[in-house]
Amino acid sequence: MEKITVPFITGDGVGAEVTPSMQAVVNAACQESYGDRRGIEWKEVLAGERAFHETGSWLPDETMEAFRTYKVGIKGPLTTPRRQRYPFLERSLASDA
């Protein structure tokens, strides 16, 4: 089976609840379209509040590198830090990757 790697960011808050459902829907669409010929290998990367607590960075370099390397990615909703000099995370993901 040919597999492509898709980085994903679970996100903060409701992201942990909706991300597995999103993956199930995308996997089912792949199965319906390609059968056993193609599939997705999910690669979790970090951003947002979870990333900050685990790595000290709201948007780790490893996350941006994964989006650049694989040229695609999916993300859940992210917490944006307030009253701090951080770029808006959504904009950074869209423009830098």
Long-range contacts (C-beta under 8 A, 24 or more apart in sequence): 1-36, 1-37, 1-38, 1-39, 2-37, 2-38, 2-39, 3-38, 3-39, 3-40, 3-41, 4-38, 4-39, 4-40, 4-41, 4-70, 4-72, 5-40, 5-41, 5-42, 5-43, 5-70, 6-40, 6-41, 6-42, 6-43, 6-70, 6-72, 6-73, 6-74, 7-43, 7-44, 7-45, 7-63, 7-66, 7-67, 7-70, 7-72, 7-73, 7-74, 8-42, 8-43, 8-44, 8-45, 8-73, 8-74, 8-75, 8-76, 9-44, 9-45, 9-46, 9-47, 9-48, 9-63, 9-73, 9-74, 9-75, 9-76, 9-78, 10-44, 10-50, 10-76, 11-47, 11-48, 11-75, 11-76, 11-77, 11-78, 12-48, 12-49, 12-50, 12-76, 12-77, 12-78, 12-79, 13-77, 13-79, 14-76, 14-77, 15-76, 15-77, 15-78, 16-76, 18-76, 19-76, 22-74, 22-76, 26-74, 43-70, 45-73, 47-75, 47-78, 47-89, 47-93, 48-78, 48-79, 48-80, 48-89, 49-78, 49-79, 52-81, 58-86, 58-89, 59-87, 59-89, 59-92, 59-93, 64-92, 64-93, 64-96, 64-97, 67-93, 67-97, 68-97, 73-97
